[in-house]
Amino acid sequence: MTNFFKNLKNNKFLFIINLVYFALGFVNIHFSLLGLICMMLPLILLVKTNRKTYCQGYCPRANLYTKAGKLTSKYSMKTPAYFIKGNMKHIMLAYFGISLFFITMSTLRVASGAMNPLEQLRFMIYFRIPFKLPQMFELQGMAGWLTHLAYRFYSMMMTTSFLGLAMAFVYKPRTWCTICPISTISEIYLDGRKRVKDEAA
Ligand code: SF4
């Protein structure tokens, strides 16, 4: 198992995990719930190792942006300063928080029967994607709230991946990482730990 993780670190094919994730959404949307692992793993590793272990070699998304960004690296522009030092990371963190809030509340409403599952993709929570995601097979008997949650999760992953890719093409390949909510949460956590340590010393 240790060797497996060693081989995975900075593996040049990590981006395939990302592509497989989105492809699986076409097989059946419920696979999108695997994205929960993507969201939890960086935080679990952060708490376990007290550093951004996931960001430093295991993130398929960062690997995808690095690959994609190389295609336009000759024309890439300087990353805007407000991405690195300004409020952009807090705006993105707020977007992430609001998305999770809407996902949770709407899923609870579907589970309680107050609304029907929304079986459609949306970009940035609001904009409906004008076609239905093709499904290779349907799962019978799935709870409506689970299907709703799966579509909402896929929508969030699709939105953030699209934004990150657009940034990789326009700016430096890993520009998304400067404003990635997971990175911002990790920094807040590590700063907090350092402050507690300093106060105790
Ligand atoms: S900052 Fe976000 S996208 Fe970048 S490596 Fe970390 S988790 Fe991945």
py3Dmol code that shows the C-alpha trace and the ligand (Angstrom):
import py3Dmol

protein = """\
ATOM      1  CA  MET A   1       0.000   0.000   0.000  1.00  0.00           C
ATOM      2  CA  THR A   2       2.864   2.373   0.869  1.00  0.00           C
ATOM      3  CA  ASN A   3       4.473   1.651  -2.501  1.00  0.00           C
ATOM      4  CA  PHE A   4       1.162   2.348  -4.183  1.00  0.00           C
ATOM      5  CA  PHE A   5       1.054   5.832  -2.664  1.00  0.00           C
ATOM      6  CA  LYS A   6       4.731   6.412  -3.439  1.00  0.00           C
ATOM      7  CA  ASN A   7       4.095   5.590  -7.091  1.00  0.00           C
ATOM      8  CA  LEU A   8       1.045   7.805  -7.142  1.00  0.00           C
ATOM      9  CA  LYS A   9       2.938  10.868  -5.908  1.00  0.00           C
ATOM     10  CA  ASN A  10       3.532  13.314  -8.765  1.00  0.00           C
ATOM     11  CA  ASN A  11       2.555  10.595 -11.216  1.00  0.00           C
ATOM     12  CA  LYS A  12       2.239  12.157 -14.663  1.00  0.00           C
ATOM     13  CA  PHE A  13      -0.971  10.247 -15.339  1.00  0.00           C
ATOM     14  CA  LEU A  14      -2.863  11.479 -12.273  1.00  0.00           C
ATOM     15  CA  PHE A  15      -5.020  13.657 -14.531  1.00  0.00           C
ATOM     16  CA  ILE A  16      -6.668  10.510 -15.877  1.00  0.00           C
ATOM     17  CA  ILE A  17      -8.498  10.123 -12.554  1.00  0.00           C
ATOM     18  CA  ASN A  18     -10.134  13.453 -13.268  1.00  0.00           C
ATOM     19  CA  LEU A  19     -11.135  12.511 -16.794  1.00  0.00           C
ATOM     20  CA  VAL A  20     -12.481   9.153 -15.608  1.00  0.00           C
ATOM     21  CA  TYR A  21     -14.551  10.945 -12.965  1.00  0.00           C
ATOM     22  CA  PHE A  22     -16.332  13.070 -15.578  1.00  0.00           C
ATOM     23  CA  ALA A  23     -16.682  10.134 -17.986  1.00  0.00           C
ATOM     24  CA  LEU A  24     -18.315   8.041 -15.253  1.00  0.00           C
ATOM     25  CA  GLY A  25     -21.004  10.725 -14.982  1.00  0.00           C
ATOM     26  CA  PHE A  26     -22.091   9.663 -18.486  1.00  0.00           C
ATOM     27  CA  VAL A  27     -22.196   6.026 -17.404  1.00  0.00           C
ATOM     28  CA  ASN A  28     -24.370   6.836 -14.424  1.00  0.00           C
ATOM     29  CA  ILE A  29     -24.657  10.114 -12.572  1.00  0.00           C
ATOM     30  CA  HIS A  30     -24.446   8.455  -9.147  1.00  0.00           C
ATOM     31  CA  PHE A  31     -20.725   7.865  -9.712  1.00  0.00           C
ATOM     32  CA  SER A  32     -20.300  11.610  -9.180  1.00  0.00           C
ATOM     33  CA  LEU A  33     -20.658  11.002  -5.448  1.00  0.00           C
ATOM     34  CA  LEU A  34     -17.096   9.664  -5.594  1.00  0.00           C
ATOM     35  CA  GLY A  35     -16.191  13.362  -5.698  1.00  0.00           C
ATOM     36  CA  LEU A  36     -16.769  13.346  -1.946  1.00  0.00           C
ATOM     37  CA  ILE A  37     -13.467  11.458  -1.677  1.00  0.00           C
ATOM     38  CA  CYS A  38     -11.779  14.234  -3.684  1.00  0.00           C
ATOM     39  CA  MET A  39     -13.139  16.743  -1.223  1.00  0.00           C
ATOM     40  CA  MET A  40     -12.390  14.852   1.991  1.00  0.00           C
ATOM     41  CA  LEU A  41      -9.005  13.317   1.145  1.00  0.00           C
ATOM     42  CA  PRO A  42      -7.030  16.607   1.069  1.00  0.00           C
ATOM     43  CA  LEU A  43      -8.481  17.563   4.441  1.00  0.00           C
ATOM     44  CA  ILE A  44      -7.848  14.151   6.016  1.00  0.00           C
ATOM     45  CA  LEU A  45      -4.230  14.225   4.796  1.00  0.00           C
ATOM     46  CA  LEU A  46      -3.879  17.820   6.018  1.00  0.00           C
ATOM     47  CA  VAL A  47      -4.943  16.930   9.550  1.00  0.00           C
ATOM     48  CA  LYS A  48      -2.845  13.736   9.544  1.00  0.00           C
ATOM     49  CA  THR A  49       0.386  15.262   8.207  1.00  0.00           C
ATOM     50  CA  ASN A  50      -0.010  18.956   9.105  1.00  0.00           C
ATOM     51  CA  ARG A  51       0.926  20.015   5.614  1.00  0.00           C
ATOM     52  CA  LYS A  52      -0.726  20.239   2.232  1.00  0.00           C
ATOM     53  CA  THR A  53       0.263  16.678   1.311  1.00  0.00           C
ATOM     54  CA  TYR A  54      -2.506  16.225  -1.247  1.00  0.00           C
ATOM     55  CA  CYS A  55      -1.628  19.472  -3.060  1.00  0.00           C
ATOM     56  CA  GLN A  56       2.041  18.562  -3.061  1.00  0.00           C
ATOM     57  CA  GLY A  57       1.759  15.541  -5.309  1.00  0.00           C
ATOM     58  CA  TYR A  58      -1.562  13.725  -5.295  1.00  0.00           C
ATOM     59  CA  CYS A  59      -4.104  16.111  -6.790  1.00  0.00           C
ATOM     60  CA  PRO A  60      -5.405  14.855 -10.180  1.00  0.00           C
ATOM     61  CA  ARG A  61      -6.955  18.224 -10.872  1.00  0.00           C
ATOM     62  CA  ALA A  62      -3.651  20.098 -10.469  1.00  0.00           C
ATOM     63  CA  ASN A  63      -2.032  17.533 -12.762  1.00  0.00           C
ATOM     64  CA  LEU A  64      -4.753  18.141 -15.363  1.00  0.00           C
ATOM     65  CA  TYR A  65      -4.240  21.917 -15.188  1.00  0.00           C
ATOM     66  CA  THR A  66      -0.474  21.507 -15.526  1.00  0.00           C
ATOM     67  CA  LYS A  67      -0.968  19.399 -18.657  1.00  0.00           C
ATOM     68  CA  ALA A  68      -3.634  21.695 -20.145  1.00  0.00           C
ATOM     69  CA  GLY A  69      -1.719  24.880 -19.313  1.00  0.00           C
ATOM     70  CA  LYS A  70       1.324  23.663 -21.215  1.00  0.00           C
ATOM     71  CA  LEU A  71      -0.709  23.792 -24.437  1.00  0.00           C
ATOM     72  CA  THR A  72      -0.961  27.585 -24.237  1.00  0.00           C
ATOM     73  CA  SER A  73       2.091  28.367 -22.089  1.00  0.00           C
ATOM     74  CA  LYS A  74       3.629  30.502 -24.869  1.00  0.00           C
ATOM     75  CA  TYR A  75       0.730  32.933 -24.656  1.00  0.00           C
ATOM     76  CA  SER A  76      -0.049  32.748 -20.935  1.00  0.00           C
ATOM     77  CA  MET A  77      -0.543  36.002 -19.065  1.00  0.00           C
ATOM     78  CA  LYS A  78       0.704  36.910 -15.621  1.00  0.00           C
ATOM     79  CA  THR A  79      -1.572  35.701 -12.821  1.00  0.00           C
ATOM     80  CA  PRO A  80      -3.484  38.754 -11.517  1.00  0.00           C
ATOM     81  CA  ALA A  81      -2.141  39.996  -8.171  1.00  0.00           C
ATOM     82  CA  TYR A  82      -5.617  39.899  -6.607  1.00  0.00           C
ATOM     83  CA  PHE A  83      -5.616  36.120  -7.144  1.00  0.00           C
ATOM     84  CA  ILE A  84      -2.451  35.740  -5.103  1.00  0.00           C
ATOM     85  CA  LYS A  85      -2.753  38.460  -2.473  1.00  0.00           C
ATOM     86  CA  GLY A  86      -6.243  39.867  -2.883  1.00  0.00           C
ATOM     87  CA  ASN A  87      -9.765  38.772  -2.062  1.00  0.00           C
ATOM     88  CA  MET A  88     -10.253  36.321  -4.894  1.00  0.00           C
ATOM     89  CA  LYS A  89      -9.508  33.289  -2.742  1.00  0.00           C
ATOM     90  CA  HIS A  90     -12.077  34.449  -0.175  1.00  0.00           C
ATOM     91  CA  ILE A  91     -14.662  35.049  -2.913  1.00  0.00           C
ATOM     92  CA  MET A  92     -14.040  31.514  -4.173  1.00  0.00           C
ATOM     93  CA  LEU A  93     -14.258  30.129  -0.633  1.00  0.00           C
ATOM     94  CA  ALA A  94     -17.595  31.936  -0.209  1.00  0.00           C
ATOM     95  CA  TYR A  95     -18.826  30.469  -3.516  1.00  0.00           C
ATOM     96  CA  PHE A  96     -17.799  27.002  -2.312  1.00  0.00           C
ATOM     97  CA  GLY A  97     -19.589  27.510   1.027  1.00  0.00           C
ATOM     98  CA  ILE A  98     -22.753  28.816  -0.669  1.00  0.00           C
ATOM     99  CA  SER A  99     -22.701  25.898  -3.128  1.00  0.00           C
ATOM    100  CA  LEU A 100     -22.421  23.377  -0.313  1.00  0.00           C
ATOM    101  CA  PHE A 101     -25.224  25.144   1.555  1.00  0.00           C
ATOM    102  CA  PHE A 102     -27.553  25.008  -1.477  1.00  0.00           C
ATOM    103  CA  ILE A 103     -26.609  21.398  -2.168  1.00  0.00           C
ATOM    104  CA  THR A 104     -27.343  20.393   1.432  1.00  0.00           C
ATOM    105  CA  MET A 105     -30.592  22.356   1.772  1.00  0.00           C
ATOM    106  CA  SER A 106     -32.022  21.293  -1.591  1.00  0.00           C
ATOM    107  CA  THR A 107     -31.098  17.657  -0.915  1.00  0.00           C
ATOM    108  CA  LEU A 108     -32.885  17.839   2.451  1.00  0.00           C
ATOM    109  CA  ARG A 109     -35.928  19.359   0.715  1.00  0.00           C
ATOM    110  CA  VAL A 110     -35.987  16.526  -1.832  1.00  0.00           C
ATOM    111  CA  ALA A 111     -35.600  13.949   0.956  1.00  0.00           C
ATOM    112  CA  SER A 112     -38.544  15.476   2.848  1.00  0.00           C
ATOM    113  CA  GLY A 113     -40.731  15.521  -0.277  1.00  0.00           C
ATOM    114  CA  ALA A 114     -40.868  19.343  -0.470  1.00  0.00           C
ATOM    115  CA  MET A 115     -39.412  19.381  -3.981  1.00  0.00           C
ATOM    116  CA  ASN A 116     -38.658  17.038  -6.864  1.00  0.00           C
ATOM    117  CA  PRO A 117     -35.081  16.000  -7.593  1.00  0.00           C
ATOM    118  CA  LEU A 118     -33.388  18.342 -10.049  1.00  0.00           C
ATOM    119  CA  GLU A 119     -32.002  15.953 -12.630  1.00  0.00           C
ATOM    120  CA  GLN A 120     -30.094  18.529 -14.597  1.00  0.00           C
ATOM    121  CA  LEU A 121     -26.625  20.061 -14.538  1.00  0.00           C
ATOM    122  CA  ARG A 122     -26.083  23.662 -13.596  1.00  0.00           C
ATOM    123  CA  PHE A 123     -23.080  25.900 -14.045  1.00  0.00           C
ATOM    124  CA  MET A 124     -22.245  28.073 -11.019  1.00  0.00           C
ATOM    125  CA  ILE A 125     -25.389  26.895  -9.163  1.00  0.00           C
ATOM    126  CA  TYR A 126     -27.703  28.984 -11.370  1.00  0.00           C
ATOM    127  CA  PHE A 127     -27.168  28.486 -15.117  1.00  0.00           C
ATOM    128  CA  ARG A 128     -28.928  25.406 -16.481  1.00  0.00           C
ATOM    129  CA  ILE A 129     -26.937  23.324 -18.956  1.00  0.00           C
ATOM    130  CA  PRO A 130     -29.362  23.120 -21.902  1.00  0.00           C
ATOM    131  CA  PHE A 131     -29.215  19.351 -22.367  1.00  0.00           C
ATOM    132  CA  LYS A 132     -29.634  16.280 -20.231  1.00  0.00           C
ATOM    133  CA  LEU A 133     -26.499  14.356 -19.376  1.00  0.00           C
ATOM    134  CA  PRO A 134     -26.713  11.086 -21.401  1.00  0.00           C
ATOM    135  CA  GLN A 135     -26.820   8.014 -19.149  1.00  0.00           C
ATOM    136  CA  MET A 136     -25.477   4.662 -20.317  1.00  0.00           C
ATOM    137  CA  PHE A 137     -27.574   2.895 -17.728  1.00  0.00           C
ATOM    138  CA  GLU A 138     -30.132   3.863 -15.148  1.00  0.00           C
ATOM    139  CA  LEU A 139     -30.066   2.582 -11.591  1.00  0.00           C
ATOM    140  CA  GLN A 140     -33.481   1.410 -10.542  1.00  0.00           C
ATOM    141  CA  GLY A 141     -34.888   2.221  -7.118  1.00  0.00           C
ATOM    142  CA  MET A 142     -32.402   4.962  -6.183  1.00  0.00           C
ATOM    143  CA  ALA A 143     -33.713   7.461  -3.642  1.00  0.00           C
ATOM    144  CA  GLY A 144     -34.607  10.762  -5.327  1.00  0.00           C
ATOM    145  CA  TRP A 145     -32.468  12.757  -2.909  1.00  0.00           C
ATOM    146  CA  LEU A 146     -29.408  10.670  -3.810  1.00  0.00           C
ATOM    147  CA  THR A 147     -29.941  11.331  -7.524  1.00  0.00           C
ATOM    148  CA  HIS A 148     -30.428  15.041  -6.778  1.00  0.00           C
ATOM    149  CA  LEU A 149     -27.240  15.101  -4.694  1.00  0.00           C
ATOM    150  CA  ALA A 150     -25.342  13.324  -7.481  1.00  0.00           C
ATOM    151  CA  TYR A 151     -26.393  15.925 -10.087  1.00  0.00           C
ATOM    152  CA  ARG A 152     -25.556  18.795  -7.736  1.00  0.00           C
ATOM    153  CA  PHE A 153     -22.151  17.323  -6.970  1.00  0.00           C
ATOM    154  CA  TYR A 154     -21.326  16.756 -10.611  1.00  0.00           C
ATOM    155  CA  SER A 155     -22.411  20.345 -11.345  1.00  0.00           C
ATOM    156  CA  MET A 156     -20.067  21.714  -8.681  1.00  0.00           C
ATOM    157  CA  MET A 157     -17.121  19.620  -9.869  1.00  0.00           C
ATOM    158  CA  MET A 158     -17.858  20.589 -13.483  1.00  0.00           C
ATOM    159  CA  THR A 159     -18.011  24.305 -12.616  1.00  0.00           C
ATOM    160  CA  THR A 160     -14.769  24.391 -10.636  1.00  0.00           C
ATOM    161  CA  SER A 161     -12.953  22.228 -13.206  1.00  0.00           C
ATOM    162  CA  PHE A 162     -14.121  24.488 -16.034  1.00  0.00           C
ATOM    163  CA  LEU A 163     -12.989  27.623 -14.173  1.00  0.00           C
ATOM    164  CA  GLY A 164      -9.638  26.022 -13.328  1.00  0.00           C
ATOM    165  CA  LEU A 165      -9.090  24.945 -16.926  1.00  0.00           C
ATOM    166  CA  ALA A 166      -9.982  28.388 -18.272  1.00  0.00           C
ATOM    167  CA  MET A 167      -7.449  29.911 -15.852  1.00  0.00           C
ATOM    168  CA  ALA A 168      -4.817  27.341 -16.858  1.00  0.00           C
ATOM    169  CA  PHE A 169      -5.242  28.336 -20.513  1.00  0.00           C
ATOM    170  CA  VAL A 170      -5.151  32.085 -19.871  1.00  0.00           C
ATOM    171  CA  TYR A 171      -2.692  32.391 -16.979  1.00  0.00           C
ATOM    172  CA  LYS A 172      -0.130  30.041 -15.457  1.00  0.00           C
ATOM    173  CA  PRO A 173      -1.215  26.345 -15.468  1.00  0.00           C
ATOM    174  CA  ARG A 174      -1.869  26.110 -11.724  1.00  0.00           C
ATOM    175  CA  THR A 175      -3.508  29.506 -11.244  1.00  0.00           C
ATOM    176  CA  TRP A 176      -6.602  27.766  -9.872  1.00  0.00           C
ATOM    177  CA  CYS A 177      -4.482  26.551  -6.932  1.00  0.00           C
ATOM    178  CA  THR A 178      -4.014  30.167  -5.766  1.00  0.00           C
ATOM    179  CA  ILE A 179      -7.759  30.479  -5.146  1.00  0.00           C
ATOM    180  CA  CYS A 180      -8.789  26.831  -4.636  1.00  0.00           C
ATOM    181  CA  PRO A 181     -11.113  26.594  -1.607  1.00  0.00           C
ATOM    182  CA  ILE A 182      -9.334  23.437  -0.409  1.00  0.00           C
ATOM    183  CA  SER A 183      -6.046  25.342  -0.410  1.00  0.00           C
ATOM    184  CA  THR A 184      -7.596  28.326   1.417  1.00  0.00           C
ATOM    185  CA  ILE A 185      -9.141  26.065   4.068  1.00  0.00           C
ATOM    186  CA  SER A 186      -5.755  24.321   4.462  1.00  0.00           C
ATOM    187  CA  GLU A 187      -3.991  27.670   4.930  1.00  0.00           C
ATOM    188  CA  ILE A 188      -6.530  28.771   7.543  1.00  0.00           C
ATOM    189  CA  TYR A 189      -6.044  25.462   9.379  1.00  0.00           C
ATOM    190  CA  LEU A 190      -2.232  25.595   9.258  1.00  0.00           C
ATOM    191  CA  ASP A 191      -2.155  29.283  10.305  1.00  0.00           C
ATOM    192  CA  GLY A 192      -4.445  28.468  13.219  1.00  0.00           C
ATOM    193  CA  ARG A 193      -2.209  25.593  14.315  1.00  0.00           C
ATOM    194  CA  LYS A 194       0.885  27.787  14.078  1.00  0.00           C
ATOM    195  CA  ARG A 195      -0.775  30.517  16.141  1.00  0.00           C
ATOM    196  CA  VAL A 196      -1.756  28.035  18.853  1.00  0.00           C
ATOM    197  CA  LYS A 197       1.804  26.637  18.877  1.00  0.00           C
ATOM    198  CA  ASP A 198       3.344  30.121  19.069  1.00  0.00           C
ATOM    199  CA  GLU A 199       1.055  31.108  21.932  1.00  0.00           C
ATOM    200  CA  ALA A 200       1.900  27.926  23.827  1.00  0.00           C
ATOM    201  CA  ALA A 201       5.680  28.432  23.373  1.00  0.00           C
TER     202      ALA A 201
END
"""
ligand_1 = """\
8
SF4
S -4.916 23.791 -4.369
Fe -6.755 22.627 -4.988
S -6.466 22.120 -7.146
Fe -4.499 22.814 -6.350
S -3.442 20.966 -5.722
Fe -4.529 21.662 -3.926
S -6.523 20.657 -3.931
Fe -5.596 20.426 -5.971
"""
view = py3Dmol.view(width=600, height=400)
view.addModel(protein, "pdb")
view.setStyle({"model": 0}, {"cartoon": {"style": "trace"}})
view.addModel(ligand_1, "xyz")
view.setStyle({"model": 1}, {"stick": {}})
view.zoomTo()
view.show()
